[in-house]
Amino acid sequence: MKIIVGLGNPGPQYRNTRHNLGFVALDALAAKLETAFDKEKHQGLLATAKHAGERLLLVKPMTFMNRSGDCVALVAKNKVDTPADLLVVTDDVNLPVGKVRLRAGGSAGGHNGLKSLIERLGTQEFPRLRMGVGDNRADAGLADYVLARFHPEERDAVRAMVETSVEAALCWVSEGLERAMNRYSR
């Protein structure tokens, strides 16, 4: 089994904000796989699917970003043999809007959701798919920036980035991390 986690914050006030791109991508992935988040367990919303003969568990933690690791650690505990079977989809202020980067592991890079996962999983060696939200904080601090919605002129790039992220996640499942990184981390 492989687990794909989308990071975000629960509640309608956070819907479609920069920090909730992980949720947006997971919703798009669930739609593509013709499944739904119909189960609530371990402080998260879960959906099951199959792709390329692999059983998948899609997870949206409902613990708020800075405690995402609580949910993910519980879900992963008996479901995956190795952290390499867990893909985390999240926003990244260090990438421009529209850019996608897939990596095998690494630091949290200041991202509180990734910090929580690293702390609770006891490793930073799990794949992550980062989606660019840009860094235009001239008028706002980081928290205000990531909790803001995208500007109208960014929306087409965001839609395309979400579609690319879905393709990258499915490639990770069917062809492995190395091929997915080569194809989608340009």
N, C-alpha and C positions, 0 to 999 in steps of 0.2 A: 504494500500500500504506500501511496505517496500522499503527502499533505501539502496543500497550498493555502497559505494564510494571507489574507489581505488586512493591512493595518488601517485603522481609522478610529473615529469616536462615535459612540451611539447617540442617537437623538436627531430630530429634524433640524435643529439649529446648526448642525455640522454638515448636513447633507450638501454635497457638491462644493465643499471647501477644498483647498489645496491639500490639507492634511488627510483628507478622506479618499484620496485617489486609490488606495489599496482596496477599499470597499467598492468603489466604482468599478475597478478592474475585475474584482471577484464576482460582482453582479453580472457583468458582461460575460465572464467565463461560464458562470452557471447557466445563463441564457443559451450560450453556444452549445453547452453540453446537455441542454434540455433537462435541467434539474432545478431545484429550488431550495432555499434555506428554510427547511421545514422542521428542523429539530433544534432544540435549545438544550445545551449540556455544557458543563465545565465553564460557565460564564461566557458562552459564545453561541453563535448561530452556526449550524452545520448543514452541509449538503453533501450528498454522496453522488458519485458518477463513475463511469468507466471511460477510458480513452486508451486506444492502442493496446488493449488487453490488460491495462493496469487499473486497479481500483484506486479511486481518488476520494479524498476527504477535503472539502473546501471549508475554510473556517474564517469567520469574522468575529474576533474577540469583542465582547460587549463591556469590557472592563475599563474603557478609556485608554488612550494611547500609552500613557506612562506605566500602565499595569498589564499590558498585552501579554507579557511573559507568563503571568499567572494562568491565563486560559491556555496558551499554547503548550506550556509544560505539561499540564494535565491531559490535554488531547494527545500529545505526542508520546506520553509515557509508555503506553502499551501498543501503540499503533505503528511506530517506525523503528527499524533496527539501528539506524544511523541518522545523524542530523543531515546527511546528504540527501535524505528522502523528504526533506522539509524545505519548501520554497516559500520565502516571505516576499510579498509584493507591497511596496511602500513608496511614499513620496520622497523626493530628495531636492533640497534647496540648492545643492551644489551642481545641479544639472539644469540646463536651460529647458524651458517649457517645450515639450515635444520629444525630448531625448530620452531614450531608454538605455539602461545599463544593467547587464546581468553579470553577477560575480559569484564565485564559489564561497566566499566568506569575507571577513575583514572586520574592521572596527565599526562602532555605531555611528561614527562621524557626527556626533552631536544629536542624533535622532533618539528621542526618549523612548519610542516604541522598540527600536532595535536594542537600546541599552537594557530595557526590561527583559527582552528575549535572551540576550547574552547572559544576563545575571541568572535568570531562572533555568535556562538550559545548561548553563555551565560551560558554554563554548561559544565562540564567535564563528565557528566553521560550519555554517549552514548557508546554502545558496540564498541570494536575495536579488530580486528584480526591482531596481530603483527607477522611478518615473520622475522626470524633471518638472519641478514647479517654479524654477527660476529663483532668483534672489534679488528682489527689488524692494529692499526695505528702507529706502530713503526717507519715507514718511512714517514708517511703523517699525516696531520691534519684531523680532522673529515670531513670537507667539501670535501677534496680531496679523502678521503676514500670512502664516500658514493656515490660520483659521478664517481667512478671507476667501471669498469666491473668486473664480477666474474672471478676468476682464473679457468683455465680448469679443475683442480681437484675438484672444487666445483660444477660444472654444473649439475652433476647427482643429488646431494643433493638438488639443487635449483629446478630442474624439479619436484622432488618428493614433495618438500615443496609446490610448486604452486598447484599441484594436491590435496594435503591434504587441502590446503586453500580453494579451490573450494568446496571440500566435506564439510568442516566446515561451509562455508557460506550457502550452501544449507541446511545443518542440522539446522542452525540457523533459516532459513526461515520455514522449515517444522516441526521442533520439539521444537524450542525455544532455548533461550540463555543458560539456565541451562544445558540441555542435551548436547548441542553443546560444552559447556565448559568442561563438564565431559568427553566427548568422545575425544576432540581434544587438550585439554590443559594438556597434561601429563608431 
